[in-house]
Amino acid sequence: MSRAALLAAAAGVAGVVAGWELLGAFVVDGGAGRLSGRLLGPLRRAGATGAAPTARERRRLALVATGCLLAAGWLVAGPVLALVLAAAGPLAAGALVRARRARWRARVSDQAPLVARAVGDALAGGHSIRGAIAEAARAGGVPAPAGGELAAVAHALALGDDLDVALERLRRRARSAAYDLLVAAVLLQREAGGDLAGLLREIAGALEATARAERDARTATAQARFTGRIVAGLPLAALAVGELADPGSLPALLTSPLSAVMIVVALGLQAVGLLAIRRLSRAATVPSGAAVGR
């Protein structure tokens, strides 16, 4: 590897890092802060409240992602890679929003036992189901983000919303089997009667046991999943090393029809492998989750 190639690679990496730091500096107050809020605010809201960006906000995020990927590709490997990465900008922005919303839903789902226990304790204290939800939200025993969702349900009920509508809105936003179970228990008790406080406490215990089983399963498969990701990433690392050793080799591969087709097929196979690894790792937790659903 020549000295010029090393210097070029170092310059590219330094440029990408500098661009990232410059973007981070936009968080400060003032005009730059307002610009950052307009461009990246939807992304932050997706992670903090699970809110979906509007069509205009999605276009802004796509433009930001396209510009960042274009600059990174240009600095690292030249115009060919820059154009390829820029074309994937809208997809990358959408994937990032979906990932942040999925992480928010996962946090809400993890706190479902706290919600069930808080509402159950309020019911045991003599409140109605509406009063129990309001008391559980007011007591502060459920942290964010699930606490915020519970407070939103209590606020909607205080404004006169029907219980079915408010709970259905919570269930749709959470998209979790745990909240499907909680909402079904509340609505079934309203129709058939029974000890809802005791049922919610039992559900909380079952959800906690399920969460422990899933954590144990993830721990048991962590090494295999990590090894699979490393193996899947080796071809990309080999392409990067080849470009550093022989600058211009990657654009040459992409401009050749046969090699470009082979690279696309290889990337597709790598994606299939990663999806298979993800599916197999999730399958390990299905029995415990199914037990709670039953």
Helices and strands as residue ranges (DSSP letters): H 3-25, H 31-48, H 55-77, H 79-87, H 89-110, H 112-124, H 129-139, H 146-158, H 163-174, H 177-192, H 196-245, H 249-255, H 257-283, H 286-293
